[in-house]
């Protein structure tokens, strides 16, 4: 079997212009990291992009966030959402813009469904983080949002191979990573990790993208020197998103979420006893709010896509 790193270098050589994170996202991130930046200063920066402002206001008034009254002012939304959530929203918008879905000849593949799954997974990571009282980290959300980043890269640069991968999944009932490796020699997690490293995301985000399909026992932390908690949260959130119907038809499989062995990793990080069965029912109760909010966030884009 050929070395995956060599395959990745061949698929995405230095001569190929790979996408880079938008300067606007990097500038806003730096401002958000500055403790002396005021809500007004952040709002003035965001006002340069009215489409982003509209999306922020939509999210702050969505079913995912409880608030005493409707938020109509950007500065209030910035204050209400907080630095972490605001950065996540900006990254979300940047990703949607970076990878336009304009190839009409893949009827089985829907851009709307792709983003529903990615955003749904990201939102479920937030839910898990809160319900398990894990240390606060935006890396859960970012890992959830970008866990299928490699699929976007295949779609963008290898359309013919992407169509063949979809065909194998639909007609032969082959799992996505197995179909990808059969066609390209690497899977979307390998490709996503490759790009995430180039974008210089934190190692926790890179690990979450790379390992979201793997069962990671507690022993993985001691053997590799890494703490796989972020990857496990994204793995379980990914399953919850699929169980909630936020996925393509061929991904609607029966998942034993309660019995997944990777819960053992979370039990070593969550303060107190983890009641997996109870947590599963509580998170499933939030599925409708998540689905409704994702559809609302993508509604205007869906109209453009289907026009």
Backbone as CSV, one residue per row, in Angstrom:
resi,resn,N_x,N_y,N_z,CA_x,CA_y,CA_z,C_x,C_y,C_z
1,UNK,0.849,-1.205,0.000,0.000,0.000,0.000,0.883,1.253,0.000
2,UNK,0.543,2.194,-0.826,1.352,3.408,-0.921,1.159,4.286,0.301
3,UNK,2.210,5.034,0.633,2.172,5.928,1.780,1.141,7.033,1.545
4,UNK,0.280,7.255,2.542,-0.796,8.234,2.379,-0.256,9.647,2.199
5,UNK,0.835,9.971,2.885,1.386,11.312,2.746,1.851,11.569,1.328
6,UNK,2.471,10.570,0.700,2.896,10.723,-0.692,1.699,10.891,-1.616
7,UNK,0.642,10.123,-1.350,-0.572,10.255,-2.148,-1.170,11.647,-2.016
8,UNK,-1.192,12.173,-0.791,-1.727,13.516,-0.560,-0.889,14.564,-1.287
9,UNK,0.423,14.393,-1.260,1.304,15.335,-1.960,1.075,15.292,-3.462
10,UNK,0.741,14.119,-3.998,0.452,14.001,-5.424,-0.912,14.598,-5.770
11,UNK,-1.888,14.364,-4.903,-3.230,14.895,-5.160,-3.261,16.414,-5.056
12,UNK,-2.478,16.950,-4.100,-2.474,18.399,-3.873,-1.032,18.906,-3.854
13,UNK,-0.389,18.938,-5.031,1.012,19.364,-5.107,1.160,20.860,-4.828
14,UNK,2.388,21.254,-4.606,2.674,22.654,-4.300,2.247,23.572,-5.438
15,UNK,2.225,23.055,-6.651,1.839,23.866,-7.811,0.341,24.156,-7.840
16,UNK,-0.452,23.369,-7.102,-1.898,23.578,-7.081,-2.236,24.645,-6.036
17,UNK,-2.994,25.624,-6.438,-3.371,26.709,-5.527,-4.514,26.224,-4.629
18,UNK,-4.183,25.892,-3.387,-5.195,25.423,-2.450,-5.877,26.610,-1.769
19,UNK,-7.093,26.422,-1.304,-7.789,27.534,-0.649,-7.102,27.955,0.643
20,UNK,-7.194,29.232,0.932,-6.664,29.776,2.184,-7.798,30.437,2.950
21,UNK,-7.651,30.521,4.262,-8.676,31.169,5.066,-8.783,32.640,4.680
22,UNK,-9.980,33.175,4.527,-10.148,34.562,4.105,-9.510,35.545,5.084
23,UNK,-8.933,36.609,4.536,-8.295,37.627,5.356,-9.294,38.255,6.333
24,UNK,-10.542,38.407,5.900,-11.542,39.021,6.771,-11.742,38.186,8.032
25,UNK,-11.799,36.865,7.868,-11.953,35.981,9.026,-10.750,36.119,9.962
26,UNK,-9.546,36.163,9.389,-8.350,36.289,10.217,-8.307,37.624,10.950
27,UNK,-8.736,38.695,10.272,-8.747,40.022,10.900,-9.750,40.087,12.051
28,UNK,-10.947,39.548,11.824,-11.951,39.551,12.892,-11.496,38.670,14.048
29,UNK,-10.855,37.542,13.759,-10.353,36.658,14.811,-9.341,37.374,15.687
30,UNK,-8.445,38.119,15.033,-7.457,38.873,15.814,-8.132,39.909,16.705
31,UNK,-9.165,40.555,16.177,-9.892,41.540,16.974,-10.600,40.870,18.151
32,UNK,-11.184,39.716,17.912,-11.881,38.995,18.980,-10.902,38.508,20.052
33,UNK,-9.667,38.227,19.654,-8.652,37.774,20.606,-8.105,38.916,21.456
34,UNK,-8.334,40.154,21.002,-7.826,41.323,21.713,-8.788,41.673,22.855
35,UNK,-8.363,41.556,24.099,-9.271,41.785,25.233,-9.795,43.215,25.333
36,UNK,-9.158,44.153,24.668,-9.616,45.543,24.776,-10.547,45.935,23.621
37,UNK,-10.819,44.990,22.721,-11.745,45.289,21.625,-13.158,45.404,22.187
38,UNK,-13.842,46.482,21.834,-15.203,46.698,22.317,-16.214,46.100,21.342
39,UNK,-17.447,45.924,21.828,-18.519,45.429,20.963,-18.731,46.372,19.786
40,UNK,-18.590,47.663,20.032,-18.782,48.647,18.958,-17.713,48.489,17.886
41,UNK,-16.458,48.298,18.297,-15.369,48.135,17.330,-15.561,46.867,16.498
42,UNK,-15.967,45.795,17.171,-16.204,44.538,16.463,-17.371,44.707,15.497
43,UNK,-18.409,45.408,15.926,-19.581,45.634,15.075,-19.211,46.435,13.832
44,UNK,-18.382,47.460,14.006,-17.964,48.275,12.869,-17.186,47.453,11.855
45,UNK,-16.370,46.527,12.347,-15.628,45.646,11.442,-16.591,44.738,10.681
46,UNK,-17.556,44.164,11.393,-18.500,43.246,10.765,-19.419,43.950,9.783
47,UNK,-19.705,45.232,10.034,-20.611,45.976,9.167,-20.076,46.111,7.743
48,UNK,-18.800,45.801,7.553,-18.235,45.825,6.203,-18.821,44.708,5.343
49,UNK,-19.442,43.726,6.009,-20.023,42.588,5.294,-21.469,42.431,5.741
50,UNK,-22.386,43.015,4.997,-23.783,43.029,5.394,-24.422,41.636,5.375
51,UNK,-23.974,40.776,4.481,-24.514,39.415,4.448,-24.162,38.672,5.733
52,UNK,-22.967,38.916,6.232,-22.561,38.289,7.482,-23.377,38.828,8.648
53,UNK,-23.649,40.125,8.637,-24.466,40.736,9.688,-25.840,40.092,9.737
54,UNK,-26.433,39.896,8.561,-27.763,39.286,8.503,-27.739,37.875,9.067
55,UNK,-26.674,37.114,8.767,-26.572,35.743,9.264,-26.387,35.724,10.782
56,UNK,-25.600,36.653,11.303,-25.390,36.723,12.754,-26.704,37.016,13.471
57,UNK,-27.470,37.955,12.945,-28.750,38.294,13.569,-29.718,37.119,13.495
58,UNK,-29.690,36.375,12.398,-30.547,35.196,12.283,-30.221,34.187,13.376
59,UNK,-28.928,33.912,13.540,-28.533,32.900,14.505,-28.850,33.326,15.930
60,UNK,-28.607,34.590,16.250,-28.847,35.047,17.618,-30.320,34.969,17.993
61,UNK,-31.195,34.928,16.994,-32.636,34.812,17.252,-33.175,33.414,16.950
62,UNK,-32.292,32.450,16.731,-32.736,31.105,16.382,-33.145,30.329,17.626
63,UNK,-33.709,29.160,17.386,-34.203,28.318,18.486,-33.076,27.760,19.342
64,UNK,-31.851,27.852,18.871,-30.732,27.312,19.641,-30.360,28.183,20.828
65,UNK,-30.793,29.421,20.842,-30.401,30.358,21.881,-31.639,30.957,22.543
66,UNK,-31.692,30.842,23.848,-32.792,31.463,24.589,-32.426,32.913,24.878
67,UNK,-33.381,33.812,24.701,-33.140,35.225,24.945,-34.448,35.868,25.390
68,UNK,-34.370,36.934,26.153,-35.590,37.565,26.679,-36.446,38.205,25.601
69,UNK,-35.830,38.669,24.529,-36.571,39.324,23.456,-35.773,39.258,22.171
70,UNK,-36.404,39.595,21.061,-35.732,39.532,19.775,-34.565,40.499,19.723
71,UNK,-33.468,40.047,19.152,-32.272,40.876,19.013,-32.249,41.446,17.597
72,UNK,-32.279,42.748,17.491,-32.290,43.400,16.178,-31.058,44.268,15.949
73,UNK,-30.245,44.439,16.964,-29.080,45.317,16.896,-27.806,44.478,16.877
74,UNK,-26.910,44.773,15.939,-25.694,43.986,15.801,-24.830,44.035,17.056
75,UNK,-24.654,45.211,17.642,-23.824,45.330,18.843,-24.376,44.473,19.970
76,UNK,-25.711,44.439,20.115,-26.320,43.603,21.138,-26.090,42.121,20.842
77,UNK,-26.170,41.771,19.566,-25.936,40.382,19.179,-24.506,39.971,19.484
78,UNK,-23.545,40.866,19.208,-22.142,40.582,19.484,-21.941,40.337,20.977
79,UNK,-22.567,41.184,21.784,-22.459,41.035,23.237,-23.127,39.754,23.708
80,UNK,-24.311,39.486,23.165,-25.089,38.332,23.597,-24.417,37.016,23.195
81,UNK,-23.940,36.929,21.956,-23.361,35.687,21.466,-22.030,35.370,22.125
82,UNK,-21.223,36.381,22.373,-19.909,36.149,22.952,-18.870,35.833,21.892
83,UNK,-17.604,35.926,22.296,-16.481,35.781,21.369,-16.456,34.422,20.692
84,UNK,-16.626,33.361,21.464,-16.497,32.020,20.905,-17.550,31.747,19.847
85,UNK,-18.812,32.005,20.162,-19.889,31.740,19.207,-19.764,32.629,17.981
86,UNK,-19.398,33.872,18.180,-19.265,34.792,17.058,-18.180,34.321,16.088
87,UNK,-17.056,33.888,16.624,-15.984,33.394,15.755,-16.449,32.163,14.969
88,UNK,-17.199,31.302,15.638,-17.698,30.104,14.973,-18.617,30.447,13.806
89,UNK,-19.481,31.436,14.008,-20.414,31.840,12.949,-19.646,32.408,11.758
90,UNK,-18.647,33.216,12.043,-17.874,33.827,10.963,-17.135,32.759,10.157
91,UNK,-16.579,31.756,10.855,-15.907,30.663,10.156,-16.899,29.898,9.296
92,UNK,-18.086,29.676,9.833,-19.140,28.968,9.101,-19.463,29.681,7.783
93,UNK,-19.658,30.975,7.853,-19.990,31.746,6.655,-18.822,31.715,5.663
94,UNK,-17.597,31.832,6.191,-16.412,31.814,5.331,-16.298,30.497,4.582
95,UNK,-16.586,29.382,5.271,-16.472,28.075,4.630,-17.501,27.910,3.514
96,UNK,-18.728,28.343,3.769,-19.775,28.237,2.755,-19.381,29.026,1.509
97,UNK,-18.769,30.178,1.714,-18.368,31.009,0.578,-17.162,30.442,-0.165
98,UNK,-16.255,29.790,0.555,-15.017,29.309,-0.055,-15.230,28.151,-1.018
99,UNK,-16.267,27.357,-0.752,-16.491,26.166,-1.557,-17.862,26.244,-2.220
100,UNK,-17.961,26.962,-3.320,-19.248,27.072,-4.013,-19.649,25.745,-4.636
101,UNK,-20.914,25.408,-4.498,-21.432,24.161,-5.068,-22.122,24.496,-6.393
102,UNK,-21.370,24.443,-7.472,-21.925,24.858,-8.754,-21.899,23.749,-9.803
103,UNK,-21.575,22.528,-9.383,-21.537,21.405,-10.321,-22.903,20.731,-10.323
104,UNK,-23.699,21.018,-11.333,-25.091,20.573,-11.373,-25.238,19.113,-11.799
105,UNK,-24.126,18.452,-12.200,-24.233,17.116,-12.774,-24.053,16.003,-11.741
106,UNK,-24.232,16.322,-10.458,-24.178,15.305,-9.409,-25.512,15.359,-8.668
107,UNK,-26.566,14.797,-9.245,-27.902,14.965,-8.686,-28.081,14.385,-7.293
108,UNK,-27.275,13.362,-6.939,-27.441,12.759,-5.614,-26.851,13.614,-4.501
109,UNK,-26.026,14.589,-4.870,-25.308,15.375,-3.871,-25.928,16.753,-3.741
110,UNK,-26.353,17.095,-2.535,-26.991,18.380,-2.270,-26.107,19.218,-1.360
111,UNK,-25.795,20.435,-1.804,-25.006,21.345,-0.980,-25.722,21.660,0.329
112,UNK,-27.052,21.828,0.245,-27.833,22.148,1.438,-27.707,21.025,2.462
113,UNK,-27.846,19.767,2.013,-27.734,18.631,2.928,-26.339,18.542,3.526
114,UNK,-25.324,18.809,2.696,-23.948,18.779,3.214,-23.773,19.752,4.373
115,UNK,-24.236,20.994,4.185,-24.051,21.995,5.232,-24.970,21.746,6.420
116,UNK,-26.143,21.178,6.178,-26.996,20.802,7.303,-26.274,19.791,8.196
117,UNK,-25.603,18.826,7.566,-24.883,17.828,8.355,-23.700,18.451,9.094
118,UNK,-22.927,19.274,8.398,-21.746,19.882,9.016,-22.132,20.800,10.166
119,UNK,-23.135,21.653,9.933,-23.568,22.571,10.988,-24.262,21.816,12.114
120,UNK,-25.047,20.803,11.762,-25.692,20.001,12.788,-24.675,19.321,13.683
121,UNK,-23.621,18.765,13.090,-22.562,18.135,13.879,-21.894,19.150,14.788
122,UNK,-21.625,20.341,14.253,-21.005,21.389,15.067,-21.888,21.759,16.256
123,UNK,-23.198,21.929,16.015,-24.104,22.292,17.099,-24.210,21.179,18.135
124,UNK,-24.176,19.925,17.695,-24.240,18.816,18.650,-22.979,18.749,19.503
125,UNK,-21.831,19.183,18.965,-20.628,19.223,19.803,-20.815,20.225,20.938
126,UNK,-21.446,21.376,20.633,-21.726,22.356,21.689,-22.632,21.767,22.753
127,UNK,-23.642,21.012,22.325,-24.576,20.410,23.268,-23.863,19.417,24.170
128,UNK,-23.006,18.580,23.579,-22.251,17.618,24.371,-21.319,18.317,25.355
129,UNK,-20.655,19.365,24.874,-19.734,20.116,25.724,-20.447,20.637,26.968
130,UNK,-21.642,21.200,26.774,-22.381,21.779,27.893,-22.939,20.713,28.822
131,UNK,-23.533,19.672,28.255,-24.182,18.662,29.090,-23.176,17.815,29.860
132,UNK,-21.970,17.677,29.333,-20.926,16.919,30.021,-20.040,17.802,30.893
133,UNK,-20.314,19.130,30.865,-19.498,20.082,31.633,-18.004,19.944,31.305
134,UNK,-17.723,19.766,30.032,-16.328,19.692,29.601,-15.707,21.088,29.645
135,UNK,-14.388,21.179,29.786,-13.738,22.489,29.736,-14.118,23.233,28.464
136,UNK,-14.477,24.499,28.585,-14.952,25.281,27.441,-13.860,25.369,26.375
137,UNK,-14.244,25.058,25.157,-13.301,25.100,24.039,-14.071,25.264,22.742
138,UNK,-13.678,26.239,21.924,-14.317,26.417,20.622,-13.860,25.357,19.628
139,UNK,-12.846,24.581,20.014,-12.317,23.571,19.095,-13.304,22.444,18.844
140,UNK,-14.240,22.198,19.767,-15.264,21.180,19.519,-16.103,21.605,18.313
141,UNK,-16.602,22.828,18.352,-17.458,23.337,17.274,-16.701,23.373,15.954
142,UNK,-15.474,23.895,15.985,-14.696,24.013,14.748,-14.427,22.626,14.169
143,UNK,-14.079,21.674,15.027,-13.855,20.313,14.557,-15.115,19.724,13.953
144,UNK,-16.278,19.992,14.576,-17.542,19.501,14.040,-17.883,20.135,12.704
145,UNK,-17.663,21.428,12.592,-17.969,22.142,11.349,-17.094,21.671,10.204
146,UNK,-15.831,21.372,10.498,-14.861,21.055,9.450,-14.565,19.562,9.315
147,UNK,-15.303,18.704,10.021,-14.927,17.286,10.023,-15.003,16.661,8.627
148,UNK,-15.875,17.181,7.763,-15.969,16.666,6.392,-15.306,17.594,5.381
149,UNK,-14.380,18.397,5.829,-13.654,19.326,4.960,-13.045,18.615,3.756
150,UNK,-12.544,17.399,3.971,-11.926,16.649,2.882,-12.887,16.357,1.738
151,UNK,-14.172,16.176,2.057,-15.161,15.932,1.001,-15.287,17.152,0.092
152,UNK,-15.205,18.339,0.692,-15.259,19.560,-0.114,-14.066,19.642,-1.060
153,UNK,-12.908,19.216,-0.573,-11.704,19.256,-1.407,-11.826,18.284,-2.586
154,UNK,-12.368,17.097,-2.327,-12.559,16.133,-3.413,-13.552,16.692,-4.427
155,UNK,-14.650,17.243,-3.920,-15.685,17.821,-4.788,-15.106,18.926,-5.660
156,UNK,-14.281,19.779,-5.060,-13.765,20.955,-5.751,-12.711,20.589,-6.795
157,UNK,-11.828,19.631,-6.476,-10.660,19.401,-7.327,-10.703,18.083,-8.105
158,UNK,-11.544,17.148,-7.669,-11.611,15.851,-8.337,-13.076,15.457,-8.532
159,UNK,-13.748,16.207,-9.408,-15.185,16.027,-9.592,-15.531,14.635,-10.128
160,UNK,-14.763,14.152,-11.093,-15.033,12.830,-11.651,-14.912,11.743,-10.595
161,UNK,-13.851,11.808,-9.812,-13.657,10.830,-8.745,-14.739,10.971,-7.679
162,UNK,-15.168,12.216,-7.426,-16.223,12.454,-6.444,-17.518,11.773,-6.883
163,UNK,-17.845,11.895,-8.166,-19.050,11.251,-8.701,-18.971,9.734,-8.547
164,UNK,-17.781,9.176,-8.774,-17.618,7.726,-8.634,-17.764,7.296,-7.168
165,UNK,-17.258,8.110,-6.265,-17.395,7.815,-4.829,-18.867,7.809,-4.427
166,UNK,-19.606,8.812,-4.893,-21.043,8.877,-4.597,-21.760,7.668,-5.200
167,UNK,-21.376,7.285,-6.416,-22.008,6.127,-7.061,-21.816,4.867,-6.233
168,UNK,-20.597,4.673,-5.736,-20.320,3.484,-4.925,-21.136,3.495,-3.636
169,UNK,-21.269,4.674,-3.033,-22.049,4.758,-1.802,-23.527,4.445,-2.051
170,UNK,-24.063,4.991,-3.143,-25.495,4.841,-3.430,-25.817,3.447,-3.946
171,UNK,-25.056,2.988,-4.936,-25.394,1.744,-5.616,-24.834,0.492,-4.935
172,UNK,-23.692,0.627,-4.280,-23.048,-0.533,-3.678,-23.120,-0.534,-2.152
173,UNK,-23.738,0.509,-1.593,-23.882,0.615,-0.138,-22.524,0.536,0.566
174,UNK,-21.553,1.260,0.029,-20.200,1.283,0.582,-20.056,2.520,1.461
175,UNK,-19.419,2.390,2.611,-19.180,3.533,3.493,-18.308,4.553,2.782
176,UNK,-18.484,5.827,3.152,-17.808,6.903,2.424,-16.290,6.768,2.447
177,UNK,-15.715,6.484,3.611,-14.260,6.422,3.683,-13.712,5.240,2.881
178,UNK,-14.434,4.110,2.876,-13.998,2.951,2.083,-14.074,3.258,0.587
179,UNK,-15.151,3.932,0.166,-15.302,4.300,-1.241,-14.203,5.274,-1.661
180,UNK,-13.886,6.227,-0.807,-12.852,7.222,-1.116,-11.485,6.565,-1.260
181,UNK,-11.175,5.640,-0.350,-9.876,4.983,-0.406,-9.770,4.082,-1.635
182,UNK,-10.890,3.490,-2.043,-10.880,2.650,-3.244,-10.603,3.495,-4.487
183,UNK,-11.150,4.704,-4.526,-11.021,5.556,-5.704,-9.744,6.383,-5.680
184,UNK,-9.408,6.961,-4.513,-8.286,7.903,-4.431,-7.070,7.375,-3.663
185,UNK,-7.285,6.358,-2.849,-6.191,5.852,-2.022,-6.126,6.498,-0.659
186,UNK,-6.870,7.590,-0.467,-6.974,8.278,0.821,-8.445,8.618,1.043
187,UNK,-8.806,8.940,2.291,-10.200,9.292,2.562,-10.327,10.757,2.952
188,UNK,-11.567,11.199,3.154,-11.795,12.632,3.409,-11.178,13.086,4.724
189,UNK,-11.040,12.179,5.699,-10.404,12.563,6.966,-8.921,12.856,6.744
190,UNK,-8.255,12.046,5.897,-6.848,12.290,5.577,-6.677,13.643,4.877
191,UNK,-7.556,13.911,3.918,-7.470,15.154,3.146,-7.803,16.350,4.029
192,UNK,-8.826,16.214,4.889,-9.190,17.298,5.792,-8.071,17.634,6.751
193,UNK,-7.414,16.614,7.272,-6.267,16.835,8.162,-5.157,17.579,7.425
194,UNK,-4.919,17.190,6.183,-3.868,17.788,5.367,-4.081,19.298,5.226
195,UNK,-5.328,19.703,4.905,-5.608,21.121,4.725,-5.653,21.851,6.065
196,UNK,-6.195,21.227,7.093,-6.275,21.868,8.410,-4.876,22.187,8.952
197,UNK,-3.919,21.311,8.658,-2.539,21.599,9.074,-1.991,22.801,8.312
198,UNK,-2.307,22.895,7.025,-1.834,24.042,6.248,-2.455,25.336,6.756
199,UNK,-3.700,25.265,7.218,-4.372,26.442,7.760,-3.939,26.746,9.192
200,UNK,-3.100,25.889,9.733,-2.515,26.084,11.067,-3.570,26.121,12.175
201,UNK,-4.584,25.261,12.041,-5.520,25.091,13.139,-4.823,24.355,14.280
202,UNK,-5.364,24.502,15.472,-4.778,23.848,16.630,-4.806,22.331,16.478
203,UNK,-3.867,21.675,17.178,-3.742,20.220,17.048,-5.026,19.503,17.451
204,UNK,-5.799,20.078,18.378,-7.048,19.447,18.788,-8.052,19.420,17.639
205,UNK,-8.106,20.483,16.846,-8.995,20.536,15.687,-8.513,19.558,14.612
206,UNK,-7.208,19.551,14.371,-6.636,18.646,13.373,-6.946,17.196,13.740
207,UNK,-6.773,16.843,15.018,-7.042,15.477,15.471,-8.509,15.121,15.331
208,UNK,-9.395,16.089,15.602,-10.834,15.837,15.481,-11.216,15.532,14.040
209,UNK,-10.641,16.267,13.095,-10.912,16.028,11.675,-10.350,14.676,11.249
210,UNK,-9.139,14.385,11.675,-8.454,13.152,11.272,-9.125,11.899,11.843
211,UNK,-9.598,11.978,13.085,-10.000,10.772,13.810,-11.497,10.649,14.059
212,UNK,-12.332,11.452,13.379,-13.752,11.453,13.743,-14.476,10.162,13.377
213,UNK,-13.866,9.300,12.563,-14.478,7.998,12.265,-13.849,6.870,13.081
214,UNK,-12.856,7.197,13.893,-12.145,6.157,14.623,-12.722,5.978,16.030
215,UNK,-12.664,4.748,16.518,-12.971,4.480,17.921,-11.681,4.693,18.698
216,UNK,-11.693,5.661,19.607,-10.471,6.026,20.306,-10.573,5.654,21.782
217,UNK,-10.004,4.525,22.176,-10.025,4.168,23.595,-9.116,5.069,24.398
218,UNK,-9.287,5.040,25.709,-8.474,5.896,26.587,-6.991,5.673,26.358
219,UNK,-6.611,4.451,26.021,-5.194,4.137,25.822,-4.559,4.963,24.718
220,UNK,-5.380,5.480,23.798,-4.832,6.278,22.690,-4.116,7.517,23.197
221,UNK,-4.582,8.067,24.302,-3.960,9.281,24.829,-2.542,9.022,25.292
222,UNK,-2.335,7.891,25.982,-1.008,7.613,26.501,-0.044,7.141,25.422
223,UNK,-0.562,6.428,24.394,0.311,5.895,23.358,0.744,6.963,22.362
224,UNK,-0.135,7.931,22.089,0.179,8.932,21.072,0.610,10.267,21.651
225,UNK,0.383,10.455,22.948,0.708,11.735,23.559,-0.369,12.774,23.347
226,UNK,-1.439,12.421,22.618,-2.531,13.348,22.366,-3.734,13.001,23.236
227,UNK,-4.571,13.992,23.500,-5.804,13.760,24.224,-6.937,13.764,23.209
228,UNK,-7.547,12.606,22.966,-8.497,12.496,21.856,-9.900,12.963,22.193
229,UNK,-10.079,13.712,23.281,-11.433,14.068,23.695,-12.163,14.853,22.605
230,UNK,-11.493,15.766,21.904,-12.151,16.551,20.864,-12.597,15.657,19.706
231,UNK,-11.756,14.699,19.334,-12.118,13.783,18.264,-13.314,12.924,18.659
232,UNK,-13.363,12.512,19.913,-14.477,11.683,20.382,-15.771,12.487,20.387
233,UNK,-15.730,13.737,20.849,-16.919,14.583,20.855,-17.439,14.759,19.432
234,UNK,-16.543,15.003,18.485,-16.955,15.174,17.092,-17.490,13.857,16.539
235,UNK,-16.862,12.746,16.884,-17.337,11.429,16.425,-18.775,11.188,16.873
236,UNK,-19.050,11.425,18.153,-20.387,11.169,18.684,-21.381,12.189,18.138
237,UNK,-20.973,13.456,18.023,-21.853,14.480,17.453,-22.197,14.143,16.010
238,UNK,-21.251,13.607,15.272,-21.476,13.186,13.894,-22.565,12.110,13.836
239,UNK,-22.516,11.168,14.770,-23.535,10.118,14.818,-24.899,10.691,15.189
240,UNK,-24.924,11.629,16.141,-26.185,12.266,16.527,-26.794,13.017,15.344
241,UNK,-25.964,13.712,14.568,-26.468,14.459,13.419,-27.105,13.510,12.410
242,UNK,-26.467,12.369,12.169,-27.022,11.395,11.231,-28.302,10.770,11.788
243,UNK,-28.302,10.474,13.090,-29.496,9.903,13.701,-30.662,10.879,13.650
244,UNK,-30.362,12.186,13.641,-31.402,13.215,13.578,-31.869,13.470,12.147
245,UNK,-31.280,12.783,11.184,-31.670,12.963,9.787,-30.914,14.048,9.073
246,UNK,-29.898,14.611,9.702,-29.087,15.655,9.070,-27.950,14.979,8.291
247,UNK,-28.296,14.341,7.197,-27.306,13.613,6.422,-27.921,13.185,5.093
248,UNK,-27.101,12.622,4.236,-27.592,12.081,2.973,-28.301,10.757,3.225
249,UNK,-29.217,10.374,2.337,-29.989,9.137,2.558,-29.122,7.909,2.788
250,UNK,-27.999,7.804,2.065,-27.156,6.613,2.182,-26.363,6.591,3.495
251,UNK,-26.377,7.694,4.250,-25.701,7.733,5.548,-26.654,7.465,6.710
252,UNK,-27.928,7.265,6.409,-28.913,7.022,7.467,-28.844,5.571,7.918
253,UNK,-27.832,5.285,8.708,-27.626,3.937,9.219,-28.080,3.865,10.675
254,UNK,-28.121,2.655,11.213,-28.462,2.468,12.622,-27.167,2.558,13.426
255,UNK,-27.102,3.543,14.312,-25.905,3.746,15.108,-26.161,3.348,16.563
256,UNK,-25.257,2.579,17.120,-25.337,2.254,18.544,-24.579,3.341,19.301
257,UNK,-25.217,4.516,19.390,-24.541,5.644,20.017,-24.260,5.353,21.481
258,UNK,-25.245,4.787,22.174,-25.072,4.504,23.605,-23.930,3.524,23.835
259,UNK,-23.821,2.525,22.955,-22.808,1.500,23.158,-21.461,1.807,22.540
260,UNK,-21.296,2.987,21.958,-20.024,3.301,21.309,-18.896,3.321,22.344
261,UNK,-17.826,2.552,22.113,-16.753,2.451,23.116,-15.977,3.735,23.356
262,UNK,-16.093,4.699,22.448,-15.345,5.944,22.637,-15.887,6.786,23.793
263,UNK,-17.084,6.423,24.325,-17.581,7.121,25.517,-16.592,7.001,26.682
264,UNK,-15.812,5.929,26.685,-14.860,5.741,27.787,-13.860,6.887,27.869
265,UNK,-13.524,7.458,26.710,-12.620,8.614,26.717,-13.284,9.801,27.416
266,UNK,-14.569,10.049,27.083,-15.269,11.185,27.687,-15.423,11.005,29.188
267,UNK,-15.580,9.775,29.645,-15.746,9.529,31.079,-14.499,9.931,31.859
268,UNK,-13.343,9.930,31.190,-12.108,10.326,31.865,-11.925,11.841,31.887
269,UNK,-12.732,12.562,31.103,-12.601,14.016,31.009,-13.780,14.762,31.632
270,UNK,-14.958,14.139,31.655,-16.150,14.809,32.169,-16.158,14.726,33.692
271,UNK,-16.358,15.858,34.373,-16.422,15.840,35.841,-17.711,15.170,36.309
272,UNK,-17.585,14.085,37.057,-18.771,13.388,37.538,-19.156,12.242,36.629
273,UNK,-20.187,11.526,37.013,-20.628,10.332,36.298,-21.317,10.718,34.985
274,UNK,-21.014,9.971,33.924,-21.632,10.192,32.625,-22.737,9.154,32.440
275,UNK,-23.983,9.618,32.448,-25.125,8.743,32.199,-25.414,8.800,30.701
276,UNK,-24.847,7.858,29.958,-24.883,7.913,28.496,-26.313,7.813,27.965
277,UNK,-27.105,6.909,28.528,-28.468,6.729,28.027,-29.305,7.983,28.235
278,UNK,-29.209,8.567,29.428,-29.970,9.791,29.700,-29.497,10.919,28.792
279,UNK,-28.192,11.042,28.646,-27.633,12.099,27.802,-28.106,11.941,26.362
280,UNK,-28.187,10.694,25.890,-28.633,10.430,24.527,-30.048,10.934,24.297
281,UNK,-30.949,10.656,25.242,-32.331,11.117,25.096,-32.416,12.641,25.167
282,UNK,-31.639,13.262,26.060,-31.671,14.721,26.195,-31.198,15.393,24.911
283,UNK,-30.147,14.860,24.317,-29.614,15.464,23.088,-30.578,15.242,21.926
284,UNK,-31.194,14.068,21.871,-32.154,13.815,20.798,-33.329,14.790,20.890
285,UNK,-33.677,15.211,22.099,-34.776,16.163,22.268,-34.460,17.501,21.611
286,UNK,-33.169,17.808,21.443,-32.770,19.086,20.861,-32.635,19.010,19.342
287,UNK,-32.829,17.825,18.792,-32.598,17.637,17.362,-33.464,18.552,16.515
288,UNK,-34.740,18.714,16.878,-35.638,19.531,16.061,-35.214,20.994,16.054
289,UNK,-34.788,21.506,17.218,-34.300,22.888,17.268,-33.075,23.058,16.375
290,UNK,-32.191,22.083,16.414,-30.975,22.155,15.603,-31.329,22.097,14.125
291,UNK,-32.207,21.178,13.755,-32.602,21.058,12.348,-33.269,22.333,11.852
292,UNK,-34.147,22.905,12.679,-34.846,24.126,12.276,-33.872,25.287,12.115
293,UNK,-32.920,25.401,13.031,-31.963,26.504,12.973,-31.032,26.367,11.782
294,UNK,-30.594,25.146,11.503,-29.724,24.921,10.347,-30.453,25.274,9.059
295,UNK,-31.701,24.843,8.929,-32.472,25.151,7.730,-32.674,26.661,7.586
296,UNK,-32.906,27.338,8.719,-33.095,28.783,8.672,-31.821,29.485,8.226
297,UNK,-30.691,29.031,8.741,-29.422,29.654,8.400,-29.076,29.483,6.923
298,UNK,-29.499,28.355,6.352,-29.155,28.079,4.964,-30.275,28.408,3.991
299,UNK,-31.380,28.931,4.497,-32.549,29.135,3.643,-32.273,30.042,2.462
300,UNK,-31.635,31.184,2.700,-31.380,32.114,1.602,-30.411,31.513,0.599
301,UNK,-29.418,30.752,1.107,-28.460,30.119,0.203,-29.128,28.998,-0.579
302,UNK,-30.052,28.287,0.081,-30.749,27.202,-0.611,-31.524,27.744,-1.803
303,UNK,-32.146,28.894,-1.623,-32.902,29.484,-2.736,-31.998,29.816,-3.893
304,UNK,-30.801,30.310,-3.590,-29.855,30.657,-4.655,-29.361,29.391,-5.356
305,UNK,-29.112,28.340,-4.537,-28.592,27.095,-5.103,-29.586,26.443,-6.046
306,UNK,-30.870,26.516,-5.677,-31.891,25.827,-6.441,-32.477,26.696,-7.542
307,UNK,-32.025,27.956,-7.614,-32.553,28.858,-8.640,-32.079,28.417,-10.022
